[in-house]
């Protein structure tokens, strides 16, 4: 089985999945742009272990996209913080509706 390939924002992502000594599946990721490999300048964390090839492949592609967005795109913020702000906004709108007003403070 060859690597899974993905294209994202002009970059090519190749995810090679292998089984480690414990029998779990892990993803190894390579990036390139215009046919030239990118130098791996960002730190690699401990790779998560997955039960299936499909899970490891999906995680590898998602991780690669996050890294590219953080290094070369607009996503330099925390996804956790974004979800927290969205959750707080939704809760405030729900509370506002309970008080009898609609969105944007109109009755």
C-alpha positions as CSV (number, residue, x, y, z in Angstrom):
1,X,0.0,0.0,0.0
2,X,1.4,3.4,-1.0
3,X,1.1,6.7,0.8
4,X,-2.2,8.5,1.0
5,X,-1.9,11.8,-0.9
6,X,-3.7,15.1,-0.2
7,X,-3.4,18.6,-1.7
8,X,-4.0,21.6,0.6
9,X,-3.3,25.3,-0.1
10,X,-0.8,24.5,-2.8
11,X,1.1,22.0,-0.7
12,X,1.2,18.2,-1.3
13,X,0.9,16.0,1.7
14,X,1.9,12.3,1.7
15,X,0.9,10.2,4.7
16,X,2.6,6.8,5.0
17,X,1.1,4.6,7.7
18,X,3.1,1.9,9.4
19,X,2.5,-0.5,12.3
20,X,4.7,0.0,15.3
21,X,6.2,-2.7,17.6
22,X,3.0,-2.7,19.8
23,X,0.8,-3.4,16.8
24,X,-0.7,0.1,16.6
25,X,-0.8,2.2,13.4
26,X,1.0,5.5,13.2
27,X,1.3,8.1,10.5
28,X,4.5,9.5,9.0
29,X,3.9,12.8,7.1
30,X,5.9,14.4,4.3
31,X,5.2,17.8,2.8
32,X,6.2,19.3,-0.6
33,X,5.4,22.3,-2.7
34,X,6.0,22.5,-6.4
35,X,7.6,19.1,-6.3
36,X,10.2,20.2,-3.7
37,X,10.2,18.6,-0.3
38,X,9.7,21.0,2.6
39,X,12.4,21.0,5.3
40,X,10.8,19.7,8.5
41,X,11.4,22.7,10.7
42,X,8.5,22.3,13.1
43,X,8.7,20.0,16.1
44,X,7.1,16.6,15.9
45,X,5.1,15.5,18.9
46,X,4.6,11.9,20.0
47,X,2.5,10.3,17.4
48,X,-0.8,9.0,18.5
49,X,-1.5,5.3,18.0
50,X,-4.5,4.1,16.1
51,X,-6.3,0.7,15.8
52,X,-6.8,1.0,12.0
53,X,-4.9,2.2,9.0
54,X,-7.9,4.5,8.1
55,X,-7.8,6.2,11.5
56,X,-4.0,6.8,11.3
57,X,-4.3,8.1,7.7
58,X,-7.2,10.5,8.7
59,X,-5.2,11.8,11.7
60,X,-2.1,12.3,9.6
61,X,-3.9,14.4,7.0
62,X,-5.7,16.4,9.7
63,X,-2.4,17.0,11.5
64,X,-0.6,18.0,8.3
65,X,-3.3,20.5,7.4
66,X,-3.2,22.1,10.9
67,X,0.6,22.4,10.7
68,X,0.4,24.0,7.3
69,X,-2.3,26.5,8.4
70,X,-0.2,27.4,11.5
71,X,3.0,27.8,9.5
72,X,1.7,29.3,6.3
73,X,-1.9,30.3,6.8
74,X,-4.2,32.3,9.0
75,X,-4.7,29.7,11.8
76,X,-2.2,30.9,14.3
77,X,-4.8,30.9,17.1
78,X,-6.1,28.1,19.3
79,X,-8.9,25.9,18.0
80,X,-9.9,25.3,21.6
81,X,-10.2,29.1,22.2
82,X,-12.3,29.5,19.0
83,X,-14.7,26.7,20.1
84,X,-15.0,28.3,23.6
85,X,-15.8,31.7,22.1
86,X,-18.4,30.2,19.8
87,X,-20.0,28.2,22.7
88,X,-20.1,31.3,24.9
89,X,-21.8,33.3,22.0
90,X,-24.4,30.6,21.5
91,X,-25.2,30.4,25.2
92,X,-25.6,34.2,25.4
93,X,-28.0,34.1,22.5
94,X,-30.0,31.2,24.1
95,X,-30.2,33.2,27.3
96,X,-31.3,36.3,25.4
97,X,-34.1,34.4,23.8
98,X,-35.3,33.1,27.2
99,X,-35.5,36.8,28.3
100,X,-37.9,37.5,25.3
101,X,-35.5,39.2,22.9
102,X,-34.4,37.8,19.6
103,X,-31.0,38.0,18.0
104,X,-29.3,41.4,18.0
105,X,-31.4,42.6,20.9
106,X,-34.6,43.1,18.9
107,X,-38.0,42.0,20.4
